[in-house]
Amino acid sequence: MRQSTGLAHDDGTRRTEILQTAATLIATSGLRTSLQEIADAAGILPGSLYHHFDSKESLLVELLRRYHDDLDRIAARAQDRLDEPDPRAASERIVELGTAIARCAVAHRAALQMSFYESPSPNPELVDLAGLRPTATLDAMAQTLRAARWSGYLRADVDLSVLADRICSTMLQVGLDVMRHRAATDKTAVLLCRILLDGVADGRPTDAALDASAAFVAADHVVDTWQSDVDAGVDARTSHIRAVARSEFGRRGYENTTVRDIAAATGLGTGTVYRLIGSKDQLLAAIMRSFGEKIAVGWTGVLQSESSAIEKLDAISWIHTNALDRFGDEFRIQLAWMRLAPPDTPNPGWLYAKRLRQMRALLAQAVRDGEITISSPSLEMLARSVIGVSWIPENILRHIGTRASLIHVRDTSLRGVTAG
């Protein structure tokens, strides 16, 4: 018996079965999945697949369209419920909408990869859909938050549009295996909502106190040492190739850029470029390592400081905010790599597994010391969630700036945004 996916588009047709097969393969193997692999997994010949989709791009377009349709349906249901009497607490309504968004993200993991890690494509519809903002969902969340403020649940000084964006983005990230790992979707979504709304700190540390902490001073010192040239320490030609590669990856997209393209842009021979940087994957790995090493130095300085766990969490978020602000190209290149690789593959540049171990140790100590009282099904889930919310979405950072982003992260990870 065929299992239902629970999606509105699960109509039992052969076309939908092919799409579901493709979504599963891409979600587990990345966007390098070929049409041949999809046909094999679906148990059909490639010619039969082409009867339904004339190209891989057309298949991806359909996956994205169905993803956005389901998000719009979730938004419409949430808007309808706002017009109905609801005896539940405001927090329950926010969590309900957040959980629905997270479920949609998990169900549409392949489309989610394209939305988070979009890159140039010859198909204009694919580009438009990959970059499409879920405006209806954002509006539904903003209206739900507005109702929560009217009920006295949220603080009056919180920017509801920014908070709605933050919650929706975080809920969509639940669809990434590296965030959710093996945890249940609903439990992960509920925990993240609780962190964003209530914060993890036992108390509400002030901006002045956090700014003066030894951890924050250490983070500021590391940020001040960062050079605009992320390739300091390598020879001039290699550094030039990496700089050009970052530009070409950003302009063409990683998968559409060849070593020949990079060589032409540098004015060097293709053989010279290969000799200096190796393969394209090796070049990408070098760029990622350079970015990750800067963050690693920041974490080390913060964790070695004489500060409380809450102060260290705050300082780590300041490291992340500045890294994203200064090295946005490198951050997006890493996302391009994640777009092609299996979504549960740890980021080799940032050494996610090591950061996760450090975060678990920090949180375990914080729980023992009574600095953190938020309930979590496991320390693993809490660590992944805290790391996730320590990175602010880039669009919010660009919109409000680094200092305001820091305060927003403090509100949505440490202090909470509730009025109580």
C-alpha positions in Angstrom: 0.0 0.0 0.0 1.3 3.4 -1.0 2.0 5.7 2.1 0.5 9.1 2.1 2.8 12.1 2.5 0.2 14.2 4.1 0.7 17.0 1.5 -2.2 18.7 -0.3 -0.6 17.7 -3.6 -0.5 13.9 -2.9 -3.1 13.0 -5.5 -1.8 9.5 -6.4 -0.9 10.3 -10.0 2.2 9.0 -11.7 3.5 12.6 -12.0 3.2 13.1 -8.3 5.0 9.8 -7.6 7.9 10.9 -9.8 8.0 14.3 -7.9 8.0 12.5 -4.6 10.8 10.2 -5.7 12.8 13.2 -6.9 12.2 15.1 -3.7 13.3 12.1 -1.6 16.5 11.6 -3.6 17.4 15.3 -3.6 16.7 15.6 0.1 19.1 12.8 0.8 21.7 13.1 -1.9 21.6 16.8 -2.8 20.8 18.7 -6.1 23.5 16.8 -8.0 20.9 14.0 -8.3 20.4 13.3 -12.0 17.3 12.5 -14.0 18.7 9.0 -14.7 18.9 8.4 -10.9 15.3 9.7 -10.4 14.0 7.5 -13.2 15.8 4.4 -11.8 14.4 5.1 -8.3 10.9 5.6 -9.7 11.2 2.3 -11.6 10.7 3.8 -15.1 12.8 4.5 -18.2 14.2 8.0 -18.7 12.0 8.3 -21.7 8.9 7.8 -19.6 10.1 10.5 -17.2 10.6 12.9 -20.0 6.9 12.3 -20.9 6.1 14.2 -17.6 9.0 16.6 -17.3 11.1 17.8 -20.3 14.1 18.7 -18.1 15.4 18.5 -14.6 14.7 22.3 -14.3 11.0 21.8 -15.1 10.9 19.1 -12.4 12.5 21.4 -9.9 10.1 24.2 -10.8 7.2 21.9 -10.0 8.7 21.0 -6.6 9.1 24.6 -5.8 5.6 25.5 -7.0 4.0 22.8 -4.8 6.1 23.9 -1.8 4.9 27.5 -2.1 1.3 26.4 -2.7 1.4 24.4 0.6 2.9 27.4 2.5 0.2 29.6 1.1 -2.4 27.1 2.3 -0.9 27.2 5.8 -1.0 31.0 5.8 -4.6 31.1 4.6 -5.7 28.7 7.4 -3.9 30.8 10.0 -5.5 34.0 8.7 -9.0 32.3 8.9 -8.4 31.2 12.5 -7.6 34.8 13.5 -11.2 35.8 12.7 -12.6 33.0 14.9 -12.9 33.0 18.7 -9.9 31.1 20.2 -9.7 30.4 23.9 -6.1 29.2 23.7 -3.1 31.2 25.0 -1.4 33.5 22.5 1.8 31.4 22.8 -0.1 28.3 21.7 -1.3 30.0 18.5 2.2 31.1 17.6 3.6 27.7 18.2 0.8 26.1 16.2 1.6 28.2 13.1 5.3 27.7 13.6 4.9 24.0 13.8 2.8 23.9 10.6 5.5 25.8 8.8 8.2 23.4 10.1 6.2 20.4 9.0 5.9 21.9 5.5 9.6 22.5 5.4 10.3 18.9 6.3 7.8 17.6 3.7 9.4 19.8 1.0 13.1 19.4 1.9 14.2 19.4 -1.7 12.4 22.6 -2.5 13.7 24.1 0.7 17.3 23.5 -0.4 16.7 25.5 -3.5 15.0 28.3 -1.6 17.8 28.6 0.9 20.7 28.0 -1.4 19.5 29.4 -4.7 22.0 30.2 -7.5 21.8 31.5 -11.1 20.0 29.2 -13.6 19.2 29.5 -17.3 15.6 28.9 -16.3 14.0 32.3 -15.2 11.0 30.6 -13.6 13.3 28.5 -11.5 15.3 31.5 -10.4 12.1 33.4 -9.5 10.6 30.6 -7.5 13.9 29.8 -5.7 14.1 33.4 -4.6 10.4 33.9 -3.8 9.7 35.1 -0.3 6.8 33.3 1.5 5.0 36.6 1.9 1.6 35.1 2.8 3.2 33.1 5.6 5.2 36.0 6.9 2.0 38.1 6.9 0.1 35.4 8.7 2.8 35.2 11.4 2.9 39.0 11.8 -0.9 39.1 12.2 -0.7 36.2 14.8 2.0 38.1 16.7 0.0 41.3 16.5 -2.9 39.5 18.1 -0.5 38.2 20.8 0.6 41.7 21.5 -3.0 42.9 21.9 -3.5 40.2 24.4 -0.6 41.5 26.4 1.7 38.5 25.7 4.5 40.3 23.7 6.5 43.3 24.7 5.4 46.6 23.1 8.9 47.5 21.9 9.4 44.4 19.7 9.4 44.9 15.9 6.7 42.4 14.9 7.7 42.3 11.2 11.3 41.4 12.1 10.1 38.9 14.7 7.7 37.3 12.2 10.6 37.0 9.7 12.9 35.5 12.3 10.3 32.9 13.5 9.3 31.9 9.9 13.0 31.6 8.8 13.8 29.5 11.8 10.8 27.2 11.3 11.8 26.6 7.7 15.3 25.7 8.8 13.8 22.8 10.7 13.6 21.2 7.3 17.4 21.0 7.1 18.6 17.7 8.5 21.7 19.3 10.0 19.3 21.4 12.2 16.7 18.8 13.0 19.0 15.7 12.9 17.0 12.7 14.2 14.6 14.7 16.3 10.9 14.8 15.7 9.7 17.7 13.7 7.1 18.9 16.1 9.4 18.7 19.1 12.1 20.6 17.3 9.6 23.3 16.2 8.2 23.7 19.7 11.6 24.0 21.3 12.7 26.6 18.8 9.5 28.6 19.3 10.1 28.5 23.0 13.6 29.8 22.6 12.6 32.6 20.3 9.7 33.7 22.5 11.0 33.1 26.0 14.8 33.0 25.6 17.0 30.5 27.3 18.4 32.7 30.1 17.1 32.5 33.7 16.6 36.2 33.9 17.0 39.1 31.5 20.5 40.4 31.2 20.8 44.0 30.1 22.6 45.2 27.0 25.0 47.1 29.2 25.9 44.0 31.3 26.4 41.8 28.2 28.5 44.5 26.4 30.8 44.7 29.4 31.3 40.9 29.8 34.8 39.4 29.3 33.3 37.1 26.6 32.0 40.0 24.6 35.3 41.9 24.9 37.1 38.8 23.7 34.7 38.5 20.7 35.2 42.1 19.8 38.9 41.7 19.9 38.8 38.7 17.5 36.5 40.6 15.1 38.9 43.6 15.2 41.7 41.2 14.0 39.8 40.0 11.0 41.3 41.3 7.8 39.2 42.1 4.7 41.4 39.8 2.7 40.2 36.3 3.8 43.2 34.7 2.1 46.0 36.3 4.1 49.0 34.0 4.5 48.8 32.5 1.0 50.8 33.6 -2.1 49.5 36.5 -4.2 48.5 34.4 -7.2 46.5 31.9 -5.1 44.9 34.7 -3.2 43.9 36.4 -6.5 42.4 33.1 -7.8 40.4 32.7 -4.7 39.1 36.3 -4.8 38.1 35.9 -8.5 36.5 32.5 -7.7 34.4 34.0 -4.9 33.2 36.6 -7.4 32.5 34.1 -10.2 30.7 31.7 -7.8 28.5 34.5 -6.7 27.8 35.7 -10.2 27.3 32.4 -12.0 26.6 30.0 -9.1 28.9 27.3 -8.0 27.6 24.5 -10.2 27.7 26.8 -13.3 31.2 28.0 -12.8 34.1 26.0 -14.3 37.8 26.2 -13.6 38.2 27.4 -17.2 35.8 30.4 -16.3 37.9 31.2 -13.2 41.1 31.0 -15.2 39.8 33.3 -17.9 38.7 35.8 -15.3 42.1 35.8 -13.6 44.0 36.0 -16.9 45.9 32.8 -16.0 46.1 29.6 -17.9 43.8 26.8 -16.9 46.7 24.5 -16.2 48.3 27.2 -13.9 45.0 27.5 -12.0 44.7 23.8 -11.5 48.3 23.6 -10.3 47.8 26.4 -7.7 44.3 25.4 -6.4 43.6 21.9 -7.6 40.0 21.0 -8.5 37.0 23.3 -8.2 35.9 21.3 -5.1 39.3 21.9 -3.5 39.0 25.6 -4.2 35.6 25.7 -2.6 37.0 23.8 0.4 39.8 26.3 0.8 37.5 29.2 0.8 35.3 27.5 3.3 38.2 26.7 5.6 39.3 30.3 5.6 35.9 31.4 6.6 35.6 28.7 9.2 39.0 29.4 10.8 38.0 32.9 11.6 34.9 31.7 13.4 36.8 29.0 15.2 39.3 31.6 16.6 36.3 33.6 17.8 34.7 30.6 19.6 38.0 29.8 21.2 38.5 33.3 22.6 35.0 33.4 23.9 34.9 30.0 25.5 38.3 30.6 27.2 37.0 33.9 28.8 36.1 34.3 32.4 32.4 34.7 31.8 29.0 33.1 32.5 27.5 30.7 30.0 24.9 33.2 29.0 27.5 35.8 28.3 29.4 33.3 26.2 26.3 32.5 24.2 25.8 36.2 23.6 29.4 36.7 22.5 29.2 33.7 20.1 26.2 35.3 18.4 28.2 38.5 18.0 31.0 36.5 16.3 28.4 35.0 13.9 26.7 38.4 13.2 30.0 40.0 12.3 31.2 37.1 10.2 28.0 37.2 8.2 28.3 41.0 7.8 31.9 41.1 6.7 32.1 37.8 4.7 28.7 37.5 3.2 30.1 36.2 -0.1 32.0 33.4 1.7 28.9 32.5 3.8 26.8 32.3 0.6 29.4 30.2 -1.1 29.1 27.7 1.8 25.4 27.7 1.2 26.0 26.9 -2.5 28.1 23.9 -1.4 25.3 22.7 0.9 22.9 23.1 -2.0 24.8 20.5 -4.0 25.8 18.1 -1.1 23.5 15.9 0.9 21.7 18.2 3.4 22.9 16.3 6.4 26.5 16.5 5.5 28.4 18.5 8.1 30.0 21.7 6.9 33.7 20.9 6.6 34.8 24.6 6.6 33.0 25.5 9.8 33.6 22.1 11.5 30.0 21.9 12.7 30.6 18.6 14.7 33.3 20.3 16.8 31.1 23.4 17.4 28.2 21.1 18.4 30.4 19.4 21.0 31.5 22.7 22.4 28.0 24.0 22.6 26.7 20.8 24.3 29.5 21.2 27.0 28.6 24.9 27.5 24.9 24.3 27.8 25.4 21.3 30.2 27.4 23.6 32.5 24.8 26.3 32.2 22.0 23.9 33.2 24.1 22.6 36.2 24.7 26.2 37.3 21.0 27.2 36.9 21.7 29.8 34.2 19.4 28.0 31.7 16.0 26.6 32.8 14.3 26.0 29.4 13.1 22.5 29.0 14.4 20.4 26.1 13.8 16.8 25.1 17.6 16.4 24.9 20.8 18.3 25.2 21.6 17.4 21.6 18.4 19.1 20.4 19.0 22.1 22.6 22.6 22.5 21.3 21.5 22.3 17.6 18.7 24.8 18.3 20.9 27.3 20.1 23.5 27.2 17.4 20.8 27.7 14.8 19.3 30.8 16.5 22.8 32.3 17.1 22.9 33.1 13.3 20.5 35.8 12.3 19.0 35.6 8.8 21.1 37.7 6.4 18.1 39.7 5.1 17.4 40.8 8.6 21.0 41.8 9.2 21.1 43.8 6.0 17.8 45.5 6.9 18.5 46.6 10.5 22.4 46.5 10.8 24.8 44.7 13.1 24.1 46.4 16.4 20.3 46.1 16.1 20.8 42.5 14.9 22.8 41.8 18.1 20.0 43.2 20.3 17.4 41.2 18.3 19.3 38.0 18.7 19.6 38.7 22.5 15.9 39.1 22.6 15.1 36.0 20.6 17.6 33.7 22.1 18.5 34.9 25.6 15.9 37.3 27.1 12.8 36.5 25.2 10.2 38.8 23.8 7.3 38.2 26.1 5.9 40.9 28.4 6.0 38.8 31.5 
